[in-house]
């Protein structure tokens, strides 16, 4: 695959995750950050300064994993000279993809709108992430507020508890995956048309596209209980749920009536067998009693004992692992990606979503703020003396 060049005006998580996936492909990713906003204010991506101190003050723990293997430049796009430098980079380097996750209202003033950049490079793929799309140019958006807006919090947690936030920023990650997928589609189209393309990812719309098991139920006149909070139970497949054991908990999933038949053939659970429970619809009607009866049995045995029963009965199940335990799972441990601190310590990170042939699993540590500004400006023909003057005037950092 051709090594593409991506310039990404990125901050926070949604877009940094998308461009990390390009890093996994071996592409060159140049992250574009703003020049300092004023005395006492942190420079560039706010996520640089979130979490425990890892290497230095602008590379803290929350920033590291999404930004390995990238380069970093800082330009003042409020000044026409900063915009001219960006346009020169896109033209001279032959940039394939430009991404941003700033407010749509800033596209034109910053000179990053699709019309401007495609006039410079017609083959450019342009992708933007925003809260609700360009129709809402001044609406900011972060994962938790979109989870609230898109109904995710109404579907998460227990029925007798408050709306609950998902523990993983799934909407940020969903939006990032949409950028990745649509950029790939755009590159495929270029092979046919020779022209670039624009993609706008609305975090709200992307999140709502995942409401496939809930939103359509409204027009089916479903009761609210069918799409509201169910705790750890599945809304449809009974008795999928978390059950206590002597030494913890176990999750048991059941997606077919034949699995129920195998389940009640396990001696421990044979007393649950009823003719009325042979179908999922019958179990749905009797779900409260079934949950209670299963939990009373599992609580008398260790997790390992219940696991062994379920394994013999071919009943899908899983221990409820802590994050450190996940890292030790055999299918995960051998696939972890890595980076190295400036002092040499190896840091293990999440695996790639899919194994890629010949892909490396070790990436350069994230760059300091503006670390590559001068080298990239030199690459596009801007002399060292000019860089010093631009820095003195606040055009680069």
N, C-alpha and C positions, 0 to 999 in steps of 0.2 A: 504494500500500500504506500502511496506517495506520502511523504512527510509534509503535512500541511502547516501553515503558519496562522495562528490565532492571536488577535489582539482583543483583550477582554477588559472593558471598564467595569470592574467587579468589586463587590464588597459583600459582607455577610456570608451566607452559606449557599443560597440557591444556585447562583451562577458559578461560584468557586467550585462547587461539586460538579457542575456540568463540564467545566474546563478541565477538572482533574481527570475526567473520563477521556478527554483528548490527550492528556499527558500519558495515560495508560496505552494509548495507541502509538505513542512515540512522536506525537506532534510537538511543535514548538509553541508554547503558550506564553505570551507577554501580557502580564496583568498591568493595567493602567489605573493609577490612583491619582487623587487630586493633590495639589500642592497644599502646604499648611494653611488652615483657615484663619489662624490668628494666634496671638501669643497665649500660651498655656493650653491650647487645644491640641489633642493628638493628631498626628498627620496620617492621612490616607485611610485605609480600611479600619473602621472601629474594632473589628474582630482581632486585629493585631494585638490589642491591649486587654483581651479578655482571657481569664483563666490564670493558672499559676505561671510564674516566670520560668521559661524553659532555657532559652539561649541568651536573650537580652530582653529589654523592655518592650520591643515591638515585634517579638516573636514568642508569644505566650501560648499556652497549651491548646486553647480553642482554635487557634489559627493554623496550627501545624498541618494536620492531616489533609485538609482540602487544598493545600497550596504547595505541596512538594513538587519538585521538578519544573517550576515555573521561573520566569524572569520578571523583574519589576521595574517599572518606570513611573515617574511622577511628572505630570504636565498640568499647567494652569489653562484649562479650556475656556475660562472666562475671558481670556486675552486672545486676540486674533493670532498672535505669534504662537501660542500654545496649540491652537487649532491647526495652524499651518504645519507645525512639526508633526502632529498626528497624521495629517493628510500625506505628508511626505513619507512617513513610515509606511503607510498603507500602499502608496504608489511604488516606492523604491524596493521594499521587501517583497512585493507581490503578495500581500496578505490575502489569505483565502477566506477567513471568517472573522467578522467583527461581532462581539457580543456586548451587551450592557444590561445592568439592572438598576439604573437610576430612574427617576421619575420621567415619564414620557414628555412632560412639559419642558424638560431640559434638552431634549434631542436636538432641536433646531438651534437654540442659543449656543450649545456646546459644539455645534458642527459635526454631530455624530449621527444625524438622521440618515435614513436609508437613501433618500434622494441625493444628498450631498456626497455620501461615500460611494454610492454606486456610479456617480458621474466620474469619480476618480478611478474606480476600478469596477468595470461592469460585471466581472465574474464574481464579485463579492457576495458571500452569504452573510446576511445580517439577521441577528436574533436578539430580541429584547425580552426581558422578564419584568413585569410590573404587577401591581396588586390586582388590577381589574382590566388591564388592557389600555391601549392608547385613547379610548373613548373617555377615560377618567385620568387625564394627564397629571393631575396634582394630588392623587390619592396614594399615600404611602402604604406599604404592606409588609408585615412580618408574619412568619409562620403561625404563631399562636392566635393572632387576630383573625387570620384566614380560617384556621380550624374552628374558631367560634362562628364566623360568618357562614361557613359552608356546611354547618350542621354536624361537624365531626365531634364536637364536644357534647352534643345532644345524644350521640350514639355510643359514647365512651363512659364507662363507669357503671355503677349499680343503680337500679331503679329507685331506690330509696335514698340515694346520695345526690350530690350536686353534679352538674355537667363537669366533665373531666378532660384535661388536656392529654393528648397522646404523649408518651414518654420520649418518642423519637420525632424530630422535626420532619414529618413525612411529607408535608406540602412543599417545603423547600426542596426536598429531594425529588419529589414528583415533578416540580417545575424544571429542575435541572435535567432530569431525564428527558423531558419534552424538548428542551433545547438540543440535547445530544441527538435525539431521534430525528428531529426536523432538520438539523444541520446535515445529517447523513442523507436524508431524503433530498435536500437541496443540492448536495454534491452529485447525487445520482441524476438529477434533472439537468445539471450543467452539462453532463456528458452528452445529453440529447439536444439541448437548446443553446449552450454556450453562454447563457445569461445567469446572473446571480438571482437571489430571491430574498424576500423579507419574511421573517416569522416573528409574530408577537405572541408571547406566552403570558396569558392571564393566570395568575396564581389561583384566583377564585374559580375560573372556568376549569382549569386543570384539576383542581380539587373536586369540583362538582362532577366531573366526568367519572370519578371513582364511586359515585353514589349509585352504582348499578344495582345493588341489592336493596336499596332503600327508597330512593326518590320515585321510581315508577310505581311503588306500592300505593302512592296517594291516589292515583287514578283507578286503582283496583279496589278502592274503598276499604283498604286495610285499616285495622285498628292501630292506634299509635304504638301499642306495645310491640307491634311487628317491626317497627323501625326505630324505636327508642333504645334506652340503655338496658342491657341484659347482663351486666357484669362480665363474668368470664364464660358464660354459657353462649352457645350458638343460638341465633334467633330461630333457626329452622330445624337443624339436625339435633335430635334428642337421643341420647343424653350427653352430647359433647359439652364438657365442662372441666373445671379444676376440682380435684377431690383431695381431702386431707389423708395423710398416712401417719404412721407412728413417728416418722422422722422428717416429715416435710409435706410436700404436695406432689401430685402427679396430674398431668393433663391427659385426658382421654378424648379422642375424636372419633365420631361415628358418622359415616356418610351414606350408609346403605342398610336396608333391613337385614340382609344376609349377615352383616357384621353383628347385629343384635342377636341373631340366632346363635352365632359362635360365642358371643359374650355370655349368654345365659347357659351355655353348655359348660362354662367354667364352674366347677363345683361351688366356689365361694358365692357366685352370683346367680346360681340356679334358682334361689327363692324369688328372684325378681320376675321370672317368666310368667306371663299372663297372655291369654289369647288376645285380649284387648290391646296388648302392647306389641304385637307382631309387626304392625305398620308404624311408620314414623308419625302419621297423623294421630294414631292412638296414643303413642308415647307423648306427643305434644300436649294432648289433653290431660295427661297424667304426669306431666313433667315435674311438678313440685314434689310429689311423692317419690318419684324415681330418683331425683337428685338426693333426697334425704336418705333413701335406702342404700344407694351406692356409697355415699359418704360414710354411713355407719359401718359398712363392711370394710372399706379401704382404711379407715382409721385404726382398725385392729391389726394392721400388717405394715411392714416396712415398705418403703418405696421400691426397693429391690425385689421384694416378693411379689408386689402387684405388677411390676414391670415384667417379671418372668411369666406370670399368668397371661398377661396381655400379649406377650411375644408368642407364646404357644398358641394362643387363640387368634393370632393375626389381627389384633385390635390396635389400630394406630394410637400411639401414646408418646409422651415425652416428659422427662424430668423438667422442672422449671429451673433453668440454670441462672446463675449470676453472670454478669459480664465477664469476670475473670475466668469462669468455667467455660464460657463460650470460646474464649481464646484457646483453650486447651483441647477442644473437640478435634478429633483426627481429621475430619473433612475440611476444617478451617485452618488448623495450625500450620499445615504445610503450604497454605496459600496466602498467608499474611503478607502484605506489602511492608516495606521497611524504609526507613531513612536513618541518617546518622547525625547526631548533634555535632556542632563544631568541635567539641572535645573528643569525639569519636564514639560515644555511646550509641548503640543501636536502639532504635525506637520501632516497635512493631505496631502496625496499623491494620485497618480493615482490609479484607481481600478485595480484589477486583470483583465486579458483579458476575463476570463470565471469564473463564480462562481464555486467554488470547495467545495464539501460537507465537513463540519467540519473544513474547513480551517480558521485559524485565520486571522484577518485583522490588527492586531497590531504586529509590529516587533521591535526587539532590535535596538537601534541606531547603526549606522555603527561604527566599531572599529577604534581606532587610529592606525596609522602605526605600524605594528609589535606587536600589543597589545597581541596577543595570542601565540607568538613564544615560550616563555618558557613553558607555560602550555601544548602545543601540543608536544613539545620535551620531556617533562616529561612523557606525556602519552605514548610515544613510547620507554620509558626506558632510556632517556638521563638525567644524573644527573645534579643537579643545579650547581655544581662546573664545570662540563664540559660545561654547557651553558655559564657560565661566561667567560671561556677561549675562547670559540668559538666567543663570542661577542667581546672580546678584540682583536681577530685576524681578525675581519671583516667578519666572515663566516655567522653570523646571526645578526639580528638587531631587 
